[in-house]
Structure formats: C-alpha cells, structure tokens
Amino acid sequence: MAISTSTPPDGAPGAAHPAGSGSGTEDQRRSTLLHRLDVRVAPYAFVAPFFVVFAAFSFYPLIYTSWISLHRVELSTLNLMEWVGFDNYTALWDDDRFWNALLNTFTIGVLSTVPQLLMALGLAHLLNYRLRGSTFFRVAVLTPYATSVGAAALVFTMLFERDFGMINWMLSLVGVDNIDWDNSKWAAQTAISTIVIWRWTGYNALLYLAAMQAVPRDRYEAAALDGASRWQQFLMVTVPGIRATIVFTIVLSTIGATQLFGEPLIFGQGPNGVTGGADNQYQTLGLLLYEEGWKNYQMGRAATVAWAMFLLLIVVFAVQQVVKRVLARRA
C-alpha cells in the first residue's frame, strides 16, 4: 500500500516555516538601514561640531557686528541702538585717522612680512640639510612662536628704550646717537616690525621646511647632474616646489598684519599704546578699533572698523587670485 508523502503548499494551514525566518529578515533590513545611515549621516555628524563652533563664535559675531555697524551704539548702553544706516561708513571714509591707521598697517605689514618670509625661507633651507642636532634647532626656532605676545613685546620695549635700551647702547658703539624709538614714526614702526619678525620667523620656517622635505630628491639629483649649483638648485627646484606654501604664508602674514594689535599696544606703554603714539604714528586698524569701542565707547564705529578690515582682506585675497591666474597663464 503506497503512502503519500506530499507536503501541503505554502500558505496552507499545515505548511511548515523555518523557525525565525521573519525575524531574520527584519534584522537584515534593520542592519542595512543602519549601514546606510552610518555611511551617509556619520560624516556629517563628525564635522558637525566644527560648524556648530564656527557658527557660534565666528559666523554669528560677524553678522551681529555688521548689524551693529549700521547703528549708533554706546558701550554703556548696548541695548539702545539708533539706526543710522551707512553713516558710520561714510564717517569712517572721511576720517583721517582711518587712512592714517590703514597706511600704518600697510607699512608695518610690509616691514615685518617681507624680511620675515625671506629669513624663514633661508632658515628652512639651512635646516633642510643633514645637521647634527637638527631636532634641537627645529625646536629652537619655534620657541619665539610659543612665547606670549605680552612677554615678547615687554622685552623688546625695554630693548628699544631711548635712554637705557640695549639697542641704542649697541648703536652708540658705532657712533650713532640715541634714537627715540617711541616718538619717531619710522623708528617705532621698525621696532614693532622687529617684534613681529622675531615671533613669526621660526613658525614660517617650519612650514617651509615641511614643504621642502616633500620635494622629490630626484629633482635635486637631476639638477646636480646638469651642473646646477646649490644656489641654482634652490632657485630652480626648491622655490617652485614650495610655491603653494609660500602663497599660504603670504596670506597668513597679510591677515596677521591686518589684525596687528598686541605688539603696538604694549610698545606704547600706557595711554599712547591705544592711540599708537602721541601723533598716531604707529596706530594700526586694530588699535583704531579698540580706541573707538573701548576708549570712545562708540561700538557702532568700532564695528564699522572691524568690517572695513574684513572687506580689506577680501580685496587683498581677490587681487592675489587675479595675480595668481595671470602668472599661471604666462607660465
């Protein structure tokens, strides 16, 4: 007698299902969904803290400063704002102190940036050679950068003191009379530029050194086989190889020169520090901003100076991009 072995079709009451097949499919879908969320959302979660901090401490103050610049606001009554539109900007345009501060910022920037970057380039070239104790020298050149601006400015202020400063003492050995570094325009700007050069040369030198070490060695070997001297290798191989880093340091130095504040403030030793000397001979845009906001209590004008500095940096960046494209086309 034959025995039937047929099984009921799927979905029939007697049909058998693998144990846990439904829950397994749900777990798989859930795992796939979590994987997609991890791939798509996780990168945004990682960078979100930066944007939150940037929005809170950079973007919002920038927008709020632009709003204040359109009002007449005093430091003692920040909650009282009087709408003046662009009157603060027109008044700043007609203010001789603004143009004087702009010129001082430019001259101090040139006096500090050009020698600083040239010295950093030469220093990095020397550190790029195999020297004994190279790690010590690399740390040593970074020491001024680690020094606070207050300490550095105080030390250099004493060095440039008119009657008992070491700089005038050294100059007197070669027959130079005492120089009044604080009250003379070019002497004061030179002294302030010296502080900036001392603090930032080592930092830029390490940036150049890192870029030089990334230049392939075979380029130097090919140049040596062609009979190029060390100086020619430096001009034809090293400088073109670190061109991007040089542009980067120029941008950083330009921003730093525009925001120069601590060095001239401490160099002035008191009330003259805020005004940049008795005749504003070394007052920078940063000092003018401080004077308007925290000495004259005019926060609207101070915000206007801040936005003028910001717009100035945008113009400098735009000019740099134009020059960069022109040079790239000629090359």
C-alpha positions as CSV (number, residue, x, y, z in Angstrom):
1,M,0.0,0.0,0.0
2,A,1.5,3.3,-1.1
3,I,1.9,6.1,1.4
4,S,1.5,9.7,0.2
5,T,4.5,11.9,1.1
6,S,3.2,15.1,-0.4
7,T,3.5,18.3,1.7
8,P,0.9,21.0,1.8
9,P,1.5,24.1,-0.3
10,D,3.0,27.2,1.2
11,G,0.5,29.3,3.0
12,A,-1.7,26.3,3.8
13,P,-2.6,25.7,7.4
14,G,-0.3,22.7,7.6
15,A,2.6,24.3,5.9
16,A,5.9,24.4,7.8
17,H,8.1,27.6,8.0
18,P,11.7,27.8,9.1
19,A,11.9,28.9,12.7
20,G,12.8,32.6,13.0
21,S,12.7,33.4,9.2
22,G,10.5,36.5,9.7
23,S,12.6,38.0,12.5
24,G,15.8,37.3,10.5
25,T,14.5,39.3,7.5
26,E,13.6,42.2,9.8
27,D,17.1,42.1,11.4
28,Q,18.7,42.1,8.0
29,R,16.6,45.1,6.9
30,R,17.4,46.9,10.1
31,S,21.1,46.2,9.7
32,T,21.0,47.5,6.1
33,L,19.2,50.7,7.2
34,L,21.7,51.3,9.9
35,H,24.6,50.8,7.5
36,R,23.1,53.3,5.1
37,L,22.6,55.8,7.9
38,D,26.2,55.2,9.0
39,V,27.6,55.8,5.6
40,R,25.5,58.8,4.7
41,V,25.0,60.5,8.1
42,A,28.1,59.7,10.0
43,P,30.4,62.1,8.0
44,Y,28.0,65.0,8.8
45,A,28.0,64.0,12.4
46,F,31.8,64.1,12.6
47,V,32.1,67.6,11.0
48,A,29.0,69.0,12.8
49,P,31.0,70.1,16.0
50,F,33.2,72.3,13.8
51,F,30.3,74.0,12.1
52,V,28.5,74.5,15.4
53,V,31.5,76.1,17.0
54,F,32.1,78.2,13.8
55,A,28.5,79.4,13.7
56,A,28.5,80.3,17.4
57,F,31.9,82.0,17.6
58,S,32.6,83.2,14.1
59,F,29.6,83.4,11.8
60,Y,27.1,84.9,14.3
61,P,29.6,87.6,15.6
62,L,30.3,88.5,12.0
63,I,26.6,89.0,11.2
64,Y,25.9,90.8,14.5
65,T,28.9,93.1,14.0
66,S,27.5,94.1,10.6
67,W,24.2,94.9,12.2
68,I,25.8,97.0,14.9
69,S,27.8,98.9,12.3
70,L,24.5,100.3,10.9
71,H,23.5,101.7,14.3
72,R,24.8,104.3,16.8
73,V,25.6,102.2,19.9
74,E,27.5,103.1,23.0
75,L,29.3,100.7,25.2
76,S,27.5,101.7,28.3
77,T,24.0,101.2,26.7
78,L,24.3,98.3,24.3
79,N,20.6,97.6,24.4
80,L,19.9,101.1,22.9
81,M,20.5,101.2,19.2
82,E,19.8,104.1,16.9
83,W,19.5,103.3,13.2
84,V,22.0,105.4,11.1
85,G,22.3,103.2,8.0
86,F,25.7,103.7,6.3
87,D,26.5,106.9,8.2
88,N,29.2,105.1,10.1
89,Y,30.8,104.0,6.9
90,T,30.8,107.4,5.3
91,A,32.1,109.0,8.5
92,L,34.9,106.4,8.5
93,W,35.7,107.2,4.9
94,D,36.1,110.9,5.8
95,D,38.1,110.2,8.9
96,D,41.8,111.0,8.6
97,R,42.6,108.6,11.5
98,F,41.3,105.7,9.4
99,W,43.5,106.4,6.5
100,N,46.5,107.0,8.8
101,A,45.8,103.7,10.5
102,L,45.4,101.9,7.1
103,L,48.7,103.4,5.9
104,N,50.4,102.4,9.2
105,T,49.0,98.9,8.9
106,F,50.3,98.6,5.4
107,T,53.8,99.9,6.1
108,I,54.2,97.8,9.3
109,G,52.9,94.8,7.4
110,V,55.5,95.3,4.6
111,L,58.3,96.0,7.1
112,S,57.5,92.8,9.0
113,T,56.3,90.4,6.4
114,V,58.9,90.7,3.6
115,P,62.0,90.2,5.9
116,Q,60.2,87.6,7.9
117,L,59.4,85.4,5.0
118,L,62.8,85.8,3.4
119,M,64.6,84.9,6.6
120,A,62.2,82.0,7.2
121,L,62.9,80.7,3.7
122,G,66.7,80.9,4.2
123,L,66.4,79.3,7.7
124,A,64.3,76.5,6.4
125,H,66.8,75.8,3.6
126,L,69.6,75.5,6.2
127,L,67.5,73.2,8.4
128,N,66.8,71.0,5.4
129,Y,70.4,69.9,5.3
130,R,71.5,67.0,7.5
131,L,72.9,68.7,10.5
132,R,73.9,67.4,13.9
133,G,71.2,68.2,16.4
134,S,68.8,69.1,13.7
135,T,65.8,68.4,16.1
136,F,67.2,70.8,18.6
137,F,67.5,73.6,16.1
138,R,64.0,72.9,14.8
139,V,62.5,73.2,18.3
140,A,64.7,76.3,19.0
141,V,63.4,78.2,16.0
142,L,59.8,77.6,17.2
143,T,60.5,78.9,20.7
144,P,59.6,82.6,19.9
145,Y,56.3,81.5,18.5
146,A,55.5,79.8,21.8
147,T,56.3,83.0,23.7
148,S,53.3,85.1,24.5
149,V,52.9,88.4,22.7
150,G,52.8,90.3,26.0
151,A,56.1,88.9,27.2
152,A,57.8,89.4,23.9
153,A,56.5,93.0,23.5
154,L,57.6,93.9,27.0
155,V,61.2,92.6,26.5
156,F,61.5,94.4,23.1
157,T,60.1,97.6,24.6
158,M,63.0,97.6,27.1
159,L,65.5,96.8,24.4
160,F,64.3,99.7,22.4
161,E,64.1,102.1,25.3
162,R,65.6,105.5,24.4
163,D,68.0,106.2,27.3
164,F,68.9,102.8,28.7
165,G,67.9,100.3,25.9
166,M,70.4,97.8,24.7
167,I,69.7,98.6,21.0
168,N,70.7,102.3,21.5
169,W,73.7,101.2,23.5
170,M,74.9,98.9,20.7
171,L,74.3,101.7,18.2
172,S,76.3,104.1,20.3
173,L,79.4,101.9,20.0
174,V,79.5,102.7,16.3
175,G,78.8,106.4,16.8
176,V,75.0,106.5,16.3
177,D,73.1,108.9,18.7
178,N,70.2,107.6,20.8
179,I,67.1,107.0,18.7
180,D,63.7,107.9,20.1
181,W,62.0,104.7,19.1
182,D,58.7,105.5,20.5
183,N,58.1,109.0,19.2
184,S,59.6,108.7,15.7
185,K,57.3,107.2,13.1
186,W,59.7,105.1,11.1
187,A,61.7,104.1,14.2
188,A,58.6,103.0,16.1
189,Q,57.3,101.0,13.1
190,T,60.6,99.4,12.6
191,A,60.7,98.4,16.3
192,I,57.2,96.9,16.2
193,S,58.1,95.1,13.0
194,T,61.1,93.6,14.7
195,I,58.9,92.1,17.4
196,V,56.6,90.5,14.7
197,I,59.6,89.2,12.8
198,W,61.1,87.6,15.9
199,R,57.9,85.9,16.8
200,W,56.8,84.5,13.5
201,T,60.0,83.7,11.5
202,G,60.5,80.3,13.1
203,Y,56.9,79.3,12.6
204,N,57.1,80.1,8.9
205,A,60.5,78.4,8.6
206,L,59.0,75.1,9.9
207,L,56.2,75.4,7.3
208,Y,58.8,75.9,4.6
209,L,60.9,73.0,5.9
210,A,57.9,70.6,5.8
211,A,57.2,71.7,2.2
212,M,60.9,71.3,1.3
213,Q,61.0,67.8,2.6
214,A,58.1,66.9,0.3
215,V,60.1,67.9,-2.8
216,P,61.3,64.7,-4.6
217,R,65.1,64.1,-4.2
218,D,65.4,63.0,-7.8
219,R,64.8,66.6,-8.9
220,Y,67.9,67.7,-7.0
221,E,69.9,64.8,-8.4
222,A,68.8,65.7,-11.9
223,A,69.7,69.3,-11.4
224,A,73.1,68.3,-9.9
225,L,73.8,66.1,-13.0
226,D,73.1,69.1,-15.2
227,G,75.7,71.1,-13.3
228,A,73.4,73.3,-11.2
229,S,75.0,74.8,-8.1
230,R,73.4,74.8,-4.7
231,W,72.0,78.3,-5.2
232,Q,70.6,77.4,-8.6
233,Q,69.0,74.3,-7.2
234,F,67.4,76.4,-4.5
235,L,66.0,78.9,-7.1
236,M,65.0,76.4,-9.8
237,V,63.9,73.4,-7.7
238,T,63.2,74.3,-4.1
239,V,61.3,77.6,-4.6
240,P,59.0,76.3,-7.4
241,G,58.4,73.1,-5.4
242,I,57.1,75.0,-2.4
243,R,55.3,77.7,-4.2
244,A,51.9,76.8,-2.7
245,T,53.3,77.0,0.8
246,I,54.9,80.4,0.0
247,V,51.5,81.7,-1.1
248,F,49.9,80.2,2.0
249,T,52.4,82.0,4.3
250,I,51.8,85.3,2.4
251,V,48.1,85.0,3.0
252,L,48.6,84.2,6.7
253,S,51.1,87.1,7.1
254,T,48.7,89.5,5.4
255,I,45.9,88.5,7.8
256,G,48.2,88.8,10.7
257,A,49.4,92.3,9.7
258,T,45.8,93.5,9.2
259,Q,44.9,92.3,12.7
260,L,48.1,93.6,14.4
261,F,47.2,94.7,17.9
262,G,49.2,93.4,20.8
263,E,52.6,94.5,19.7
264,P,51.9,98.2,19.2
265,L,49.6,98.4,22.2
266,I,52.2,97.2,24.6
267,F,55.0,99.0,22.8
268,G,53.2,102.3,23.6
269,Q,53.5,101.7,27.4
270,G,50.2,103.2,28.6
271,P,47.7,105.6,27.0
272,N,49.9,106.2,23.9
273,G,49.6,102.5,23.1
274,V,45.9,102.8,22.3
275,T,46.3,105.8,20.1
276,G,49.5,104.5,18.5
277,G,51.8,107.2,19.9
278,A,51.3,110.8,20.6
279,D,50.7,111.6,16.9
280,N,49.1,108.2,15.9
281,Q,52.4,107.4,14.2
282,Y,52.0,103.6,14.6
283,Q,48.3,103.2,15.2
284,T,47.0,100.2,13.3
285,L,43.5,99.3,12.3
286,G,43.3,97.0,15.3
287,L,44.2,99.9,17.7
288,L,41.7,102.2,16.0
289,L,39.0,99.6,16.5
290,Y,40.0,99.4,20.2
291,E,40.1,103.1,20.6
292,E,36.6,103.7,19.1
293,G,35.0,100.9,21.1
294,W,36.7,100.8,24.4
295,K,38.0,104.4,24.8
296,N,35.4,106.4,23.0
297,Y,32.6,103.9,23.8
298,Q,31.3,104.0,20.2
299,M,30.6,100.4,19.4
300,G,28.9,101.2,16.1
301,R,32.1,102.9,14.8
302,A,34.2,100.1,16.2
303,A,32.1,97.5,14.3
304,T,32.5,99.6,11.2
305,V,36.3,99.5,11.5
306,A,36.0,95.7,12.0
307,W,34.0,95.3,8.8
308,A,36.4,97.6,7.0
309,M,39.2,95.2,8.0
310,F,37.2,92.2,6.8
311,L,36.4,93.9,3.4
312,L,40.1,94.8,3.1
313,L,41.1,91.2,3.5
314,I,38.6,90.2,0.8
315,V,40.0,92.7,-1.6
316,V,43.6,91.5,-0.9
317,F,42.5,87.9,-1.5
318,A,40.8,88.8,-4.7
319,V,43.8,90.7,-6.0
320,Q,46.0,87.7,-5.1
321,Q,43.8,85.4,-7.0
322,V,43.9,87.6,-10.1
323,V,47.7,87.9,-9.9
324,K,48.0,84.1,-9.5
325,R,45.9,83.4,-12.6
326,V,47.8,85.9,-14.6
327,L,51.1,84.3,-13.6
328,A,49.7,80.9,-14.3
329,R,48.7,81.9,-17.9
330,R,52.1,83.4,-18.6
331,A,53.8,80.2,-17.3
